[in-house]
């Protein structure tokens, strides 16, 4: 079931696009189980990676309007958003959402309008078409079961002039590094819930997006800040 929470942390019912109350189911998945189990220790485990990723998070402070963050996890991005933005955050893990809700209270984040438990691969079930000025994500599509399906759903709820802003990781431009990523990928997927060797740039292009800006956050080019727009070469 997809669950929305108000700022007091209380669950509220979720209206469908047609105004009728519906429940949306998040299908069981081994990766989801991993994230539920890791939620309470997730931030501590990722302190070293956060040192790298924090270099890219400042971009969230300049965007305004209606924003959907997908794969919000423990809510590490939430305090970076502009106070004038209207944020809806979504994650498929109940336990991760609990951690994010704690951060909303801790930092008194009035611009976080809702936190939703739901599936990135079903965004068009939850939201009207072309609802958001921006969709954001941070290290998310490495763990989405079908990343292209998820990205196509993002395109459906993004306005024609909207932007997809991401801090994501994937294959490097350095071949020896990619060999290491492919070697360790089975371990990270099984134990930590994410893939190391996905080609995120190619997935964006195959999902109907055009990358308009990219910047390497680390020297290897594994972590990148990406800005993409919808491509109108073909229908999603």
Secondary structure, DSSP 8 states (H G I E B T S, - for coil): --EEE-TTS-EE--B-TTS-B--------HHHHHHHHHGGGHHHHTHHHHHHHTTTGGGGGS--SEEEEES-TT-TTGGGS-TTSEEEEEES-HHHHHHHHHHHHHTT-TTEEEEEE--GGGHHHHS-TT-EEEEEEES-TTT-TTHHHHHHHHHHHEEEEEEEEEEEE---S-HHHHHHHHHHHHHHHHHHS--S---HHHHHHHTTEEEEEEEESSTTSSEEEEEEEE--SS--
